[in-house]
Amino acid sequence: MMRIRHAARRAFPLAVLVPATALMAAAPSLASQNGGGAGSGAKPTVVLVHGAWADDSGWDEVIRSLQAKGYPVVATANPLRGLDGDSAYLAARLKTIEGPVVLAAHSYGGAVITNAAAGNPNVKSLVYIAAFAPDKGETALELAAKYPGSHLSDDPDAPFPTALAAIPLSSDPADIDTYIKPDKFGDVFLSDRLAADETAALAARQRPAHVATTTEATSAVAWKTIPSWYLVATDDRTIGTDNVRFMAERAGATTVEVDAPHAVLETDPDDVTDLILRAAHDSGPALAETGAGDRAAVLGGAAVLAVAGGTALVVRSRRG
């Protein structure tokens, strides 16, 4: 079944808005920043940020696909120590990368890129993969509880999510690491869509996240000024599908829906890659040539995007 929605784009790359004469005047500058002109084939660097209870190996298939197409890729480690520190770390890492950047994140990593990319002129696109996209003052914890759908707790009155276990780090009760209980991992993270041995391996490899990753509030909001793309997993039992949809719509993101669990990187890496490529195409020098006319791209062979006059038309596909 396919569903169509219109998503207003909050911001377009500069090439869409600046008159042609200004673009011609800026051409030498653009060429020096990107290693060549619009026809040089220069590509933005794709920076990938993983979320909680995972590591950067979850991007492996996406990395291989992007590199095969000639994109420079950085899969940075997310410290998972707290939103403020994690965002500062990523912001510092981004400053070491020359030229345009497409910044993609999964899960909690979305909150990190929302903060870290703010004010960085090199970040041309944000790609949220079943991820948090908080507004200023919001926490991941409150966003996951906005609408039903998360399986992190089967008891709404419990003081601590029942699917999580804690590792006390000091005498301070708020100084704890959290991880998904192995017997809950398949349901919460993967919607029971992978084989038992694969699920067990991912559960064993998960990286614990400090509770501050969910309780520290967002202080900067990059999606208000940087064009955003969003993959909504329609069987997301970690954040909750309705919560993810809410954030995608609020951000005015170009959105595709995929019948997948929260860990869509593991089950549907091709769909993840396709959306990142779309964002990379729109952020690249070729946009200066195409301007603001109608454009179309295929997402995962099923979802079609057309952009005209600042509005994104998305055909959302569901398998099965």
Secondary structure as the mmCIF struct_conf table of DSSP 4:
data_model
#
loop_
_struct_conf.conf_type_id
_struct_conf.id
_struct_conf.beg_label_comp_id
_struct_conf.beg_label_asym_id
_struct_conf.beg_label_seq_id
_struct_conf.end_label_comp_id
_struct_conf.end_label_asym_id
_struct_conf.end_label_seq_id
STRN STRN1 MET A 2 ALA A 8
BEND BEND1 ARG A 10 ARG A 10
HELX_RH_AL_P HELX_RH_AL_P1 LEU A 14 LEU A 17
BEND BEND2 VAL A 18 VAL A 18
HELX_RH_AL_P HELX_RH_AL_P2 ALA A 20 ASN A 34
TURN_TY1_P TURN_TY1_P1 GLY A 35 GLY A 35
BEND BEND3 GLY A 36 GLY A 36
HELX_RH_3T_P HELX_RH_3T_P1 ALA A 38 SER A 40
TURN_TY1_P TURN_TY1_P2 GLY A 41 GLY A 41
HELX_LH_PP_P HELX_LH_PP_P1 PRO A 44 PRO A 44
STRN STRN2 THR A 45 VAL A 49
TURN_TY1_P TURN_TY1_P3 ALA A 52 TRP A 53
HELX_RH_3T_P HELX_RH_3T_P2 ASP A 56 TRP A 59
HELX_RH_AL_P HELX_RH_AL_P3 ASP A 60 ALA A 68
TURN_TY1_P TURN_TY1_P4 LYS A 69 GLY A 70
STRN STRN3 VAL A 73 THR A 76
HELX_LH_PP_P HELX_LH_PP_P2 ALA A 77 ASN A 78
BEND BEND4 ARG A 81 ARG A 81
HELX_RH_AL_P HELX_RH_AL_P4 LEU A 83 LEU A 94
TURN_TY1_P TURN_TY1_P5 LYS A 95 THR A 96
BEND BEND5 ILE A 97 ILE A 97
BEND BEND6 GLY A 99 GLY A 99
STRN STRN4 VAL A 101 SER A 107
TURN_TY1_P TURN_TY1_P6 TYR A 108 TYR A 108
HELX_RH_AL_P HELX_RH_AL_P5 GLY A 109 ALA A 116
TURN_TY1_P TURN_TY1_P7 ALA A 117 GLY A 119
TURN_TY1_P TURN_TY1_P8 PRO A 121 ASN A 122
STRN STRN5 VAL A 123 ALA A 131
HELX_LH_PP_P HELX_LH_PP_P3 PRO A 134 ASP A 135
TURN_TY1_P TURN_TY1_P9 LYS A 136 GLY A 137
HELX_RH_AL_P HELX_RH_AL_P6 ALA A 140 ALA A 144
TURN_TY1_P TURN_TY1_P10 ALA A 145 ALA A 145
BEND BEND7 LYS A 146 PRO A 148
BEND BEND8 LEU A 152 LEU A 152
BEND BEND9 ASP A 154 ASP A 154
TURN_TY1_P TURN_TY1_P11 PRO A 156 ASP A 157
BEND BEND10 PRO A 159 PHE A 160
TURN_TY1_P TURN_TY1_P12 THR A 162 ALA A 163
STRN STRN6 LEU A 164 PRO A 168
BEND BEND11 SER A 170 ASP A 172
TURN_TY1_P TURN_TY1_P13 PRO A 173 ALA A 174
STRN STRN7 ILE A 176 ILE A 180
HELX_RH_AL_P HELX_RH_AL_P7 PRO A 182 LEU A 190
TURN_TY1_P TURN_TY1_P14 SER A 191 ASP A 192
BEND BEND12 LEU A 194 LEU A 194
HELX_RH_AL_P HELX_RH_AL_P8 ALA A 196 ARG A 205
HELX_LH_PP_P HELX_LH_PP_P4 GLN A 206 PRO A 208
STRN STRN8 ALA A 209 HIS A 210
TURN_TY1_P TURN_TY1_P15 VAL A 211 VAL A 211
HELX_RH_AL_P HELX_RH_AL_P9 ALA A 212 THR A 215
BEND BEND13 GLU A 216 GLU A 216
HELX_LH_PP_P HELX_LH_PP_P5 ALA A 217 THR A 218
HELX_RH_3T_P HELX_RH_3T_P3 ALA A 222 LYS A 224
TURN_TY1_P TURN_TY1_P16 THR A 225 THR A 225
BEND BEND14 ILE A 226 ILE A 226
STRN STRN9 SER A 228 ASP A 235
TURN_TY1_P TURN_TY1_P17 ARG A 237 GLY A 240
HELX_RH_AL_P HELX_RH_AL_P10 THR A 241 ARG A 250
TURN_TY1_P TURN_TY1_P18 ALA A 251 GLY A 252
STRN STRN10 THR A 254 PRO A 261
BEND BEND15 HIS A 262 HIS A 262
HELX_RH_AL_P HELX_RH_AL_P11 VAL A 264 THR A 267
HELX_RH_AL_P HELX_RH_AL_P12 PRO A 269 SER A 283
BEND BEND16 GLY A 284 GLY A 284
TURN_TY1_P TURN_TY1_P19 PRO A 285 ALA A 286
HELX_RH_AL_P HELX_RH_AL_P13 LEU A 287 THR A 290
TURN_TY1_P TURN_TY1_P20 GLY A 291 ALA A 292
BEND BEND17 GLY A 293 GLY A 293
STRN STRN11 ARG A 295 LEU A 299
TURN_TY1_P TURN_TY1_P21 GLY A 300 ALA A 302
STRN STRN12 ALA A 303 ALA A 308
TURN_TY1_P TURN_TY1_P22 GLY A 309 GLY A 310
STRN STRN13 THR A 311 SER A 317
#
